[in-house]
Amino acid sequence: MDSLKILSPTYRLDLTTSASAALQLVPNTPTRAFRVALLNTGTGTAAITFGTTDSNMATPAIASTGNGGSFVLAPSMFYPLVIDCGAPNIYIKAISSGTNTLYLTLVATE
């Protein structure tokens, strides 16, 4: 089993039903492993979008039916979900179906 190496500070986004401003996640050291650990601790669903700059990002959306085009995180997560994010310095926007706290940390597998 691979272990996780933490590459950045843990960021906190306090989410509401309005999309957050773009937040840049920056690794502490140069790396080629571009993954982010996401933990939604609130009781509402969270949706996120990633971008390589803050100017080219889509606004996240929680779809009522069909596909909203955003990555969706379940409410009240017990463990973080680690996903590939595609770039070393990424931007993230998030939105929630309620009032949530989202924690984000850049990580690499070893």
C-alpha positions as CSV (number, residue, x, y, z in Angstrom):
1,M,0.0,0.0,0.0
2,D,1.3,3.5,-0.9
3,S,1.7,6.1,1.8
4,L,0.8,9.7,1.4
5,K,3.4,12.5,1.6
6,I,2.0,15.9,2.5
7,L,3.1,18.6,0.0
8,S,1.3,21.7,1.2
9,P,-0.4,23.2,4.2
10,T,-4.0,22.2,4.7
11,Y,-6.3,24.8,3.3
12,R,-9.8,25.5,4.7
13,L,-12.8,26.8,2.7
14,D,-15.9,27.7,4.5
15,L,-18.6,27.0,1.9
16,T,-22.1,28.4,1.3
17,T,-24.6,28.2,-1.5
18,S,-22.5,30.9,-3.4
19,A,-19.3,29.8,-5.2
20,S,-16.1,30.5,-3.4
21,A,-13.4,32.7,-4.9
22,A,-10.6,30.7,-6.6
23,L,-8.1,29.4,-4.1
24,Q,-4.6,28.5,-5.3
25,L,-3.0,25.4,-3.8
26,V,0.8,25.6,-3.8
27,P,3.1,22.7,-2.9
28,N,5.9,23.4,-0.3
29,T,8.4,21.6,-2.5
30,P,8.6,21.0,-6.3
31,T,6.9,17.7,-7.2
32,R,5.5,15.8,-10.2
33,A,2.7,14.1,-8.2
34,F,-0.4,16.2,-8.5
35,R,-3.0,14.9,-6.1
36,V,-5.3,16.7,-3.7
37,A,-6.9,15.2,-0.6
38,L,-10.4,16.6,-0.1
39,L,-12.5,16.3,3.1
40,N,-16.0,17.7,3.4
41,T,-17.0,17.9,7.0
42,G,-20.4,19.7,6.6
43,T,-23.8,18.2,6.3
44,G,-24.4,19.5,2.8
45,T,-23.1,18.2,-0.6
46,A,-20.1,20.1,-1.9
47,A,-19.1,20.6,-5.6
48,I,-15.7,21.6,-6.8
49,T,-13.9,22.6,-10.0
50,F,-10.2,22.8,-10.8
51,G,-8.3,25.1,-13.1
52,T,-4.7,26.0,-13.9
53,T,-5.5,29.7,-13.6
54,D,-8.2,31.5,-11.8
55,S,-9.4,33.2,-15.0
56,N,-10.3,30.0,-16.9
57,M,-12.3,28.2,-14.2
58,A,-15.9,27.1,-14.5
59,T,-18.2,28.0,-11.6
60,P,-19.0,24.8,-9.6
61,A,-22.6,23.6,-9.6
62,I,-24.6,21.0,-7.7
63,A,-26.9,19.5,-10.2
64,S,-30.5,18.8,-9.2
65,T,-30.7,16.2,-12.0
66,G,-28.2,15.1,-14.6
67,N,-24.6,16.2,-14.7
68,G,-23.6,19.5,-13.2
69,G,-20.1,19.3,-14.6
70,S,-18.4,19.6,-11.2
71,F,-16.7,17.0,-9.0
72,V,-19.1,16.3,-6.1
73,L,-18.2,15.4,-2.5
74,A,-20.6,13.7,-0.2
75,P,-21.6,15.3,3.1
76,S,-20.1,14.4,6.5
77,M,-17.0,12.5,5.1
78,F,-15.0,10.5,7.6
79,Y,-11.9,10.2,5.5
80,P,-10.4,12.4,2.8
81,L,-10.8,11.5,-0.9
82,V,-7.5,11.7,-2.9
83,I,-7.9,12.6,-6.6
84,D,-5.5,13.6,-9.4
85,C,-5.7,17.3,-10.0
86,G,-3.4,17.6,-13.1
87,A,-1.1,20.5,-12.2
88,P,1.4,21.4,-9.5
89,N,-0.1,24.8,-8.8
90,I,-3.9,24.5,-9.1
91,Y,-6.8,26.6,-8.4
92,I,-10.0,25.4,-6.9
93,K,-13.5,26.8,-6.6
94,A,-16.2,25.2,-4.4
95,I,-19.9,25.5,-3.6
96,S,-22.2,23.8,-1.1
97,S,-25.8,22.9,-0.8
98,G,-25.6,24.3,2.7
99,T,-22.9,25.7,5.1
100,N,-19.9,23.4,5.0
101,T,-16.2,23.3,5.7
102,L,-13.9,21.8,3.1
103,Y,-10.3,20.9,3.8
104,L,-7.8,20.5,1.0
105,T,-4.1,19.3,1.1
106,L,-1.8,18.6,-1.8
107,V,-0.3,15.1,-1.5
108,A,1.9,12.6,-3.3
109,T,2.0,8.8,-3.1
110,E,5.3,7.1,-2.1
